Amino acid sequence: MILTAIVICEVAFWVAILAGLSARYLLNRKRLGALLLILAPVIDALLLALVTIDLLGGGTASWQHGLAAIYIGISVAYGSRMVAWADARFAHRFAGGPAPVKMTGVRYTVKCWKDVLVTACAVAIAAAILGAIIALVDDPARTEALTGFFGILGVVLAIDVVWALSYTFWPKPAPAQGSSLPS
């Protein structure tokens, strides 16, 4: 059930974003667009409620519950960036906005280190959700599957740090003169 809820919430998240951007740029209804974009965090709250209800109702935690916590952490931490990314491309495609700029060199390296901070935030949110669920259920036998996710969160953060370090030592080169960048 939880895995299905995660998939539905992920699809609903992107439907809300696309509907919001479509309303904003194609229908020129900025308020409606903002309202639809606000639904994205509401969908995350709904998933968190479903996970909590499932476990408080006597369910035993599984890897899907841990995945839900990670999904929510990433969605909350990176949500505004995902919306901004989609908004820039939508504005360019449908409203004559500027083409998104592909970063290289030091700018890309700085972005990578900023991503490490956002990933650390996502990890902290996911860890807090996992910890809260474990404390709320208060039955180690039913929440045993969740404790392994703390290590996974550490691995996710470590990978992002290694990624940023790699671009610190080997910066992303600028494209050859005259070549165009895909957006």
Sequence and secondary structure as in RCSB ss.txt:
>XXXX:A:sequence
MILTAIVICEVAFWVAILAGLSARYLLNRKRLGALLLILAPVIDALLLALVTIDLLGGGTASWQHGLAAIYIGIS
VAYGSRMVAWADARFAHRFAGGPAPVKMTGVRYTVKCWKDVLVTACAVAIAAAILGAIIALVDDPARTEALTGFF
GILGVVLAIDVVWALSYTFWPKPAPAQGSSLPS
>XXXX:A:secstr
 HHHHHHHHHHHHHHHHHHHHHHHHTS  HHHHHHHHHHHHHHHHHHHHHHHHHHHTT    HHHHHHHHHHHHH
HHHHHHHHHHHHHHHHHHHH         HHHHHHHHHHHHHHHHHHHHHHHHHHHHHHHHH  HHHHHHHHTHH
HHHHHHHHHHHHHHHHHHHS      TT     
